[in-house]
Amino acid sequence: MVKKVALVIFSVLALLGAFLPIASGGNFYVNISHLKGLAYLLYAIPLILLVLSVVNIYKDVKYIKIWFISTSILGLLILLYSTVVSINTINYIIRSIPSAKPGLGAYLMGLGFLGVFGLNL
């Protein structure tokens, strides 16, 4: 039961991270809404993980580990791509001293995705 509650907590962390900046540098920041394409999936993937983890508490699903692992790996890959694009965007805007770093949203989503992945190995 503790593992199932931890999955909910990691999913909520990933969902909270989706609404925080992915990258920041100086006075600039980039959210998921500033990016286009695959980055919008970073709103849906933590929500899918949250729904799966809540369903996992109340009902046994046959291949739930495969769903958790594949969804968290997909989320990590899209998060890495979006973070790199965000950092490059900020560095292009600043140009003088490139100093963009991953933001709190990237760290929270990464922690959430890795936590879900680690609990299902």
C-alpha positions in Angstrom: 0.0 0.0 0.0 2.9 2.4 0.8 4.3 1.8 -2.8 0.9 2.7 -4.3 0.6 5.9 -2.3 4.2 6.8 -3.3 3.2 6.4 -6.9 0.4 8.9 -6.4 2.8 11.4 -4.7 5.4 11.1 -7.5 2.6 11.6 -10.1 1.4 14.7 -8.3 5.0 16.1 -8.2 5.2 15.6 -12.0 1.9 17.2 -12.5 2.9 20.2 -10.4 6.1 20.5 -12.3 4.2 20.8 -15.6 3.0 24.3 -14.5 6.4 25.7 -13.4 9.2 27.0 -15.7 11.1 24.3 -17.6 14.2 26.6 -18.0 15.2 30.0 -16.7 18.0 32.4 -17.2 18.4 36.0 -16.0 14.9 37.5 -16.1 13.6 35.1 -18.7 11.9 31.8 -18.3 10.2 29.2 -20.6 7.1 27.2 -19.7 5.6 24.3 -21.6 3.0 26.8 -23.0 5.9 28.7 -24.7 7.0 25.6 -26.6 5.2 23.9 -29.4 4.7 20.3 -30.6 5.7 17.5 -28.3 6.1 19.7 -25.2 2.3 19.8 -24.8 2.4 16.1 -24.0 4.0 17.1 -20.7 0.6 18.3 -19.6 -1.0 14.9 -20.4 1.6 12.4 -19.3 1.6 13.3 -15.6 -2.1 13.3 -15.6 -2.1 9.8 -17.2 0.3 8.7 -14.5 -1.9 10.1 -11.8 -5.0 8.4 -13.1 -3.1 5.1 -13.4 -1.8 5.4 -9.9 -5.2 6.2 -8.4 -6.8 3.3 -10.3 -4.0 1.1 -9.1 -4.9 1.8 -5.5 -8.5 0.6 -5.9 -8.3 -2.1 -8.6 -5.7 -4.5 -9.8 -4.9 -3.8 -13.5 -3.2 -6.6 -15.4 -0.2 -5.0 -17.0 0.0 -1.8 -14.8 3.9 -2.0 -14.5 4.3 -1.9 -18.2 2.0 1.1 -18.4 3.9 2.9 -15.6 7.3 2.2 -17.1 6.5 3.1 -20.6 4.7 6.3 -19.7 7.4 7.5 -17.4 10.1 6.8 -20.0 8.1 8.7 -22.6 7.7 11.5 -20.2 11.5 11.6 -19.4 12.4 11.6 -23.1 10.0 14.5 -23.9 11.1 16.4 -20.8 14.8 16.1 -21.8 14.0 17.3 -25.3 11.8 20.2 -24.0 14.5 21.2 -21.5 17.2 21.4 -24.2 15.0 23.4 -26.5 14.0 25.8 -23.6 17.7 26.3 -22.6 18.6 27.0 -26.3 15.8 29.4 -26.6 16.8 31.4 -23.6 20.5 31.4 -24.6 19.5 32.7 -28.0 17.5 35.5 -26.5 20.2 36.5 -24.0 23.2 36.0 -26.4 25.8 37.9 -24.3 26.4 35.4 -21.6 24.5 32.1 -22.0 23.4 31.3 -18.5 20.2 29.4 -18.8 19.6 26.5 -16.5 16.8 23.9 -16.0 14.0 25.3 -14.0 12.1 24.0 -11.0 9.4 22.4 -13.3 12.0 20.3 -15.0 13.4 19.1 -11.7 10.0 18.3 -10.3 8.8 16.5 -13.4 12.1 14.6 -13.6 11.8 13.5 -10.0 8.2 12.4 -10.6 9.0 10.4 -13.7 12.1 8.8 -12.2 10.2 8.0 -9.0 7.4 6.3 -10.9 9.9 4.4 -13.0 12.0 3.4 -10.0 9.1 2.1 -8.0 8.0 -0.2 -10.9 11.3 -1.9 -11.6 
